[in-house]
Amino acid sequence: MRIVIAEDDSLLREGLALLLKAEGLDVVATVANAPDFLAAVDEHGPDLAIVDVRMPPTNTDEGIVAAVEARRRQSGLAVLVLSAYVEQAFATELFTTGGSGLGYLLKERVGRVEEFLDVLRRVAGGGTAIDPEVVAQLMVRPDNRLERLSARERDVLALMAEGLGNSAIAARLVVTDGAVHKHIRSIFAKLDLAPTDSADRRVTAVLRYLKARTGAR
């Protein structure tokens, strides 16, 4: 796996590089700003980019904007965005560009090495992952459509948003795979999602949730 890291904090940037190299991953470039990140993507054609939300010169949304542009330039590029704290609008902006191979994680999770590496591999493999804290904050005031969901269905949707598959959700909730499948079908129906590809509907369910919650702010 070839990885580009874009992070303006030099300690975190180099720490990430050392961690990933120790895991046998190929870190092809580490950069501190958005222009250098895009140049590195063009040059190296990485499989995965790890990108800070806020980078110079304005330290506002350069990372998100660059991540979206990088995916436009390189179809199939997996992107894991890191943020110092929950920024719902930025999470929504990222995920509405397309649902596969995307992750949004708080920087504090990097210190939980196994958890961080699990998310990284999931995103690199084409999955999605949203930080549990983002999901928790979004669940505080759901919109009318989400109020159709039962408490258990909300639990399932929250774990779907974290990127867990059916078996992992079943293990976390101590229920059967069949029960999870039934809950997910009910979620799709209550969110008015057409019976197309199930993987796409999983992503769409989370995206509608993010978009509706952010728009209600």
SEKELUM-521986 format. One line per 2 residues: number of its first residue (from 0); their letters; for each residue x, y, z of N, C-alpha, C. Coordinates in steps of 0.05 Angstrom, whole numbers, plus 5000, padded with zeros to 4 digits. Layout:
BEGIN
NUM = a = X/Y/Z/X/Y/Z/X/Y/Z; ...
This chain:
BEGIN
0 = mr = 5017/4976/5000/5000/5000/5000/5018/5025/5000; 5013/5042/4981/5029/5067/4978/5013/5090/4990
2 = iv = 5026/5105/5009/5011/5125/5024/5025/5152/5023; 5009/5173/5020/5018/5201/5022/5006/5213/5048
4 = ia = 5022/5226/5064/5013/5239/5088/5014/5269/5085; 4992/5283/5090/4991/5313/5089/4983/5323/5116
6 = ed = 5002/5333/5131/4997/5342/5159/5017/5364/5166; 5007/5388/5175/5026/5410/5180/5040/5407/5206
8 = ds = 5031/5391/5225/5044/5387/5250/5067/5367/5245; 5091/5376/5247/5114/5359/5239/5117/5334/5256
10 = ll = 5111/5337/5282/5114/5314/5300/5093/5292/5293; 5069/5300/5288/5048/5281/5281/5054/5269/5253
12 = re = 5063/5286/5235/5068/5277/5208/5090/5256/5208; 5112/5261/5221/5134/5242/5222/5128/5218/5239
14 = gl = 5112/5222/5260/5104/5200/5277/5087/5180/5262; 5068/5191/5246/5051/5174/5229/5068/5158/5209
16 = al = 5087/5172/5197/5104/5159/5177/5120/5136/5190; 5131/5140/5214/5146/5119/5227/5128/5096/5234
18 = ll = 5104/5102/5244/5085/5081/5252/5078/5064/5228; 5072/5076/5205/5063/5062/5182/5086/5046/5169
20 = ka = 5109/5057/5169/5133/5043/5159/5139/5018/5176; 5135/5021/5203/5140/4998/5220/5120/4976/5215
22 = eg = 5097/4983/5204/5076/4963/5197/5081/4951/5169; 5103/4960/5156/5109/4949/5130/5095/4964/5107
24 = ld = 5084/4987/5113/5070/5002/5092/5089/5022/5079; 5084/5029/5054/5102/5045/5038/5092/5075/5038
26 = vv = 5105/5091/5055/5099/5119/5056/5116/5133/5035; 5104/5141/5013/5119/5152/4990/5124/5182/4992
28 = at = 5109/5196/5009/5113/5225/5012/5100/5235/5037; 5113/5254/5051/5101/5268/5073/5103/5298/5067
30 = va = 5081/5312/5070/5080/5341/5062/5066/5357/5083; 5069/5383/5082/5058/5401/5103/5036/5419/5094
32 = na = 5029/5419/5068/5009/5437/5058/4994/5425/5034; 4972/5438/5027/4954/5427/5006/4967/5426/4979
34 = pd = 4981/5448/4970/4993/5446/4943/5013/5423/4941; 5030/5420/4961/5050/5398/4960/5036/5371/4961
36 = fl = 5013/5369/4975/4998/5344/4976/4988/5337/4948; 4976/5356/4934/4966/5350/4908/4989/5343/4888
38 = aa = 5011/5356/4892/5034/5350/4875/5044/5322/4880; 5044/5314/4906/5053/5286/4913/5034/5265/4902
40 = vd = 5008/5271/4903/4988/5253/4891/4993/5249/4862; 4997/5271/4848/5002/5270/4819/5028/5255/4813
42 = eh = 5048/5258/4829/5074/5246/4824/5074/5216/4831; 5062/5209/4853/5066/5181/4863/5042/5163/4858
44 = gp = 5018/5175/4853/4994/5158/4849/4990/5139/4872; 4987/5149/4897/4984/5131/4920/4958/5116/4921
46 = dl = 4957/5096/4938/4932/5081/4942/4915/5095/4963; 4929/5109/4982/4915/5121/5005/4928/5148/5011
48 = ai = 4912/5167/5018/4922/5193/5028/4911/5198/5056; 4929/5206/5074/4921/5214/5101/4923/5244/5102
50 = vd = 4901/5259/5107/4901/5288/5103/4890/5302/5128; 4904/5322/5137/4894/5339/5159/4872/5357/5147
52 = vr = 4851/5362/5163/4829/5380/5154/4840/5409/5150; 4855/5419/5169/4864/5447/5168/4894/5448/5163
54 = mp = 4901/5462/5142/4930/5465/5135/4935/5494/5126; 4961/5502/5125/4967/5529/5116/4958/5533/5087
56 = pt = 4953/5558/5078/4960/5583/5094/4939/5593/5112; 4914/5586/5109/4893/5598/5125/4884/5580/5148
58 = nt = 4892/5554/5147/4885/5535/5168/4855/5534/5172; 4840/5533/5150/4811/5531/5152/4803/5504/5140
60 = de = 4798/5503/5113/4788/5478/5101/4806/5468/5079; 4831/5477/5079/4849/5469/5056/4851/5439/5053
62 = gi = 4852/5424/5075/4855/5395/5073/4831/5382/5060; 4807/5390/5068/4783/5378/5056/4782/5385/5026
64 = va = 4787/5410/5020/4786/5419/4992/4806/5403/4975; 4830/5399/4986/4851/5385/4972/4844/5355/4970
66 = av = 4831/5344/4990/4824/5315/4989/4803/5311/4967; 4784/5329/4966/4763/5327/4945/4776/5329/4917
68 = ea = 4795/5348/4914/4808/5352/4888/4825/5327/4881; 4839/5316/4902/4856/5293/4897/4839/5269/4887
70 = rr = 4816/5265/4897/4798/5244/4888/4788/5249/4860; 4785/5275/4854/4776/5282/4826/4798/5275/4807
72 = rq = 4823/5281/4814/4846/5276/4797/4852/5246/4794; 4850/5231/4816/4857/5203/4817/4833/5187/4826
74 = sg = 4818/5176/4807/4795/5160/4814/4803/5135/4830; 4789/5130/4851/4794/5107/4868/4814/5112/4890
76 = la = 4824/5137/4893/4842/5143/4915/4827/5142/4941; 4837/5126/4960/4825/5125/4986/4835/5148/5003
78 = vl = 4818/5161/5019/4826/5184/5035/4817/5180/5063; 4835/5183/5082/4829/5184/5110/4836/5212/5121
80 = vl = 4815/5227/5129/4818/5254/5138/4821/5254/5169; 4840/5269/5179/4844/5272/5208/4836/5300/5217
82 = sa = 4823/5302/5240/4814/5327/5250/4820/5329/5280; 4826/5352/5290/4832/5355/5319/4806/5353/5335
84 = yv = 4783/5361/5323/4758/5359/5337/4736/5355/5317; 4712/5349/5327/4689/5343/5309/4681/5368/5293
86 = eq = 4681/5365/5267/4673/5387/5249/4653/5375/5229; 4627/5376/5236/4607/5361/5222/4604/5370/5193
88 = af = 4606/5396/5188/4604/5406/5160/4625/5395/5142; 4650/5393/5153/4672/5382/5137/4669/5353/5132
90 = at = 4659/5338/5152/4654/5309/5148/4633/5305/5126; 4612/5321/5126/4592/5319/5106/4603/5326/5078
92 = el = 4618/5348/5077/4630/5356/5051/4647/5334/5039; 4662/5320/5056/4679/5299/5046/4662/5275/5035
94 = ft = 4643/5266/5051/4628/5242/5044/4609/5246/5022; 4600/5270/5017/4582/5275/4995/4596/5274/4968
96 = tg = 4622/5272/4967/4637/5270/4942/4636/5241/4931; 4629/5222/4948/4629/5194/4939/4635/5177/4963
98 = gs = 4621/5154/4965/4622/5140/4991/4643/5119/4995; 4657/5110/4975/4676/5088/4979/4704/5098/4984
100 = gl = 4718/5083/5002/4745/5090/5008/4749/5117/5022; 4731/5123/5041/4732/5148/5055/4731/5144/5085
102 = gy = 4747/5160/5100/4745/5159/5129/4749/5187/5141; 4737/5191/5164/4739/5216/5179/4744/5209/5208
104 = ll = 4767/5216/5218/4776/5206/5244/4788/5229/5261; 4782/5229/5286/4795/5248/5304/4824/5240/5309
106 = ke = 4841/5261/5311/4869/5255/5314/4876/5239/5339; 4859/5242/5360/4865/5227/5384/4864/5197/5380
108 = rv = 4851/5188/5359/4849/5159/5354/4876/5148/5345; 4893/5165/5334/4919/5156/5324/4935/5142/5346
110 = gr = 4932/5152/5371/4946/5141/5394/4936/5113/5401; 4912/5106/5392/4902/5079/5396/4910/5063/5370
112 = ve = 4934/5053/5371/4947/5044/5346/4931/5023/5331; 4922/5002/5345/4908/4980/5332/4882/4990/5320
114 = ef = 4868/5007/5334/4842/5019/5324/4848/5036/5300; 4869/5052/5301/4876/5069/5278/4883/5053/5254
116 = ld = 4899/5032/5258/4908/5016/5235/4884/5000/5223; 4866/4992/5240/4842/4978/5230/4825/4997/5212
118 = vl = 4822/5022/5221/4807/5041/5204/4822/5047/5178; 4848/5050/5180/4864/5055/5156/4861/5033/5136
120 = rr = 4863/5008/5144/4861/4986/5126/4832/4984/5115; 4813/4990/5131/4785/4989/5122/4780/5009/5100
122 = va = 4790/5033/5104/4787/5054/5084/4802/5048/5059; 4827/5038/5062/4843/5031/5039/4831/5009/5023
124 = gg = 4815/4992/5036/4802/4970/5022/4775/4978/5009; 4769/5004/5010/4745/5013/4997/4721/5017/5015
126 = gt = 4726/5013/5041/4705/5017/5061/4702/5046/5070; 4684/5050/5088/4680/5077/5099/4683/5076/5130
128 = ai = 4691/5098/5142/4694/5099/5171/4690/5127/5180; 4672/5131/5199/4667/5157/5211/4672/5155/5241
130 = dp = 4687/5173/5252/4694/5172/5280/4669/5169/5298; 4670/5151/5317/4646/5148/5335/4637/5173/5348
132 = ev = 4655/5192/5354/4647/5217/5367/4631/5234/5348; 4638/5233/5322/4622/5248/5302/4594/5236/5301
134 = va = 4592/5210/5300/4566/5196/5300/4550/5203/5325; 4563/5203/5348/4549/5208/5373/4537/5237/5373
136 = ql = 4552/5256/5364/4542/5284/5363/4520/5287/5343; 4522/5273/5321/4501/5275/5301/4475/5262/5311
138 = mv = 4477/5243/5329/4454/5229/5338/4438/5245/5359; 4449/5267/5369/4437/5282/5390/4410/5293/5382
140 = rp = 4409/5305/5358/4384/5317/5348/4378/5307/5320; 4367/5283/5316/4362/5272/5290/4339/5287/5276
142 = dn = 4338/5286/5249/4316/5299/5235/4292/5281/5235; 4270/5290/5223/4244/5276/5224/4247/5248/5212
144 = rl = 4262/5246/5190/4264/5220/5177/4278/5200/5195; 4298/5209/5209/4313/5190/5227/4297/5184/5251
146 = er = 4277/5200/5258/4260/5194/5281/4242/5170/5276; 4241/5162/5250/4226/5137/5244/4240/5112/5255
148 = ls = 4266/5115/5259/4282/5091/5267/4277/5084/5297; 4278/5059/5302/4277/5050/5330/4304/5054/5343
150 = ar = 4305/5051/5370/4330/5054/5384/4351/5035/5374; 4343/5010/5370/4362/4990/5360/4371/4996/5332
152 = er = 4353/5006/5315/4361/5013/5288/4380/5036/5288; 4377/5055/5307/4397/5076/5309/4424/5066/5317
154 = dv = 4424/5046/5335/4450/5034/5343/4463/5021/5319; 4447/5007/5302/4458/4994/5279/4469/5015/5259
156 = la = 4454/5036/5255/4463/5057/5236/4488/5070/5246; 4491/5075/5272/4515/5087/5283/4539/5069/5277
158 = lm = 4536/5043/5281/4558/5025/5275/4564/5022/5245; 4543/5024/5229/4547/5025/5200/4564/5049/5193
160 = ae = 4558/5072/5206/4573/5096/5200/4602/5094/5208; 4608/5077/5228/4636/5073/5235/4650/5054/5216
162 = gl = 4634/5042/5197/4646/5025/5177/4645/4996/5183; 4631/4988/5204/4630/4959/5211/4611/4944/5192
164 = gn = 4619/4919/5186/4602/4901/5171/4582/4888/5188; 4564/4872/5176/4542/4860/5191/4552/4842/5214
166 = sa = 4572/4826/5209/4581/4807/5230/4593/4823/5253; 4608/4844/5247/4620/4860/5268/4599/4875/5284
168 = ia = 4578/4884/5270/4556/4897/5284/4542/4877/5302; 4537/4853/5292/4524/4832/5308/4540/4826/5334
170 = ar = 4566/4824/5331/4583/4819/5354/4582/4841/5374; 4583/4866/5364/4582/4889/5382/4556/4891/5397
172 = lv = 4534/4885/5384/4507/4887/5397/4498/4861/5409; 4514/4840/5406/4508/4814/5417/4480/4804/5407
174 = vt = 4478/4805/5380/4454/4794/5367/4464/4777/5343; 4445/4765/5329/4453/4748/5307/4457/4764/5282
176 = dg = 4471/4753/5262/4474/4766/5236/4447/4770/5223; 4429/4751/5227/4403/4754/5215/4388/4778/5226
178 = av = 4391/4782/5252/4377/4805/5265/4388/4831/5254; 4414/4832/5250/4426/4856/5239/4416/4861/5211
180 = hk = 4415/4840/5195/4406/4843/5167/4377/4853/5167; 4360/4843/5185/4333/4852/5187/4331/4882/5195
182 = hi = 4348/4890/5214/4348/4919/5222/4357/4937/5198; 4377/4927/5184/4387/4944/5162/4366/4946/5140
184 = rs = 4352/4925/5134/4330/4927/5114/4309/4947/5123; 4303/4947/5149/4284/4965/5160/4294/4994/5158
186 = if = 4319/4998/5163/4331/5025/5161/4328/5035/5133; 4335/5018/5113/4333/5026/5085/4304/5034/5078
188 = ak = 4285/5019/5088/4257/5024/5082/4249/5051/5095; 4256/5055/5120/4247/5079/5134/4261/5104/5124
190 = ld = 4285/5101/5112/4299/5124/5100/4292/5127/5070; 4273/5111/5061/4264/5113/5033/4286/5108/5013
192 = la = 4303/5088/5018/4324/5081/5000/4315/5058/4982; 4318/5062/4956/4309/5042/4937/4325/5016/4940
194 = pt = 4313/4993/4933/4326/4967/4936/4346/4963/4913; 4368/4978/4913/4389/4974/4894/4412/4959/4908
196 = ds = 4437/4965/4901/4459/4951/4913/4461/4957/4943; 4463/4936/4959/4463/4940/4988/4487/4956/4998
198 = ad = 4510/4952/4986/4534/4968/4995/4529/4997/4990; 4518/5004/4967/4512/5032/4961/4492/5044/4981
200 = rr = 4472/5028/4988/4452/5038/5006/4463/5042/5034; 4482/5026/5042/4495/5030/5068/4507/5058/5069
202 = vt = 4522/5064/5048/4535/5090/5047/4514/5112/5046; 4494/5109/5029/4474/5129/5026/4459/5135/5052
204 = av = 4454/5114/5068/4440/5117/5093/4456/5136/5111; 4482/5131/5112/4499/5148/5129/4501/5176/5118
206 = lr = 4503/5179/5092/4506/5205/5079/4480/5222/5084; 4457/5210/5081/4432/5224/5085/4431/5234/5114
208 = yl = 4440/5217/5132/4440/5224/5160/4458/5248/5165; 4483/5247/5154/4502/5269/5158/4491/5295/5145
210 = ka = 4481/5293/5121/4471/5316/5107/4447/5328/5121; 4428/5312/5130/4405/5322/5143/4412/5335/5170
212 = rt = 4430/5323/5184/4438/5334/5211/4452/5361/5207; 4470/5362/5188/4485/5387/5183/4467/5409/5173
214 = ga = 4448/5402/5155/4430/5422/5145/4411/5434/5165; 4407/5418/5187/4388/5427/5208/4401/5446/5228
216 = r = 4427/5450/5226/4441/5466/5246/4434/5495/5242
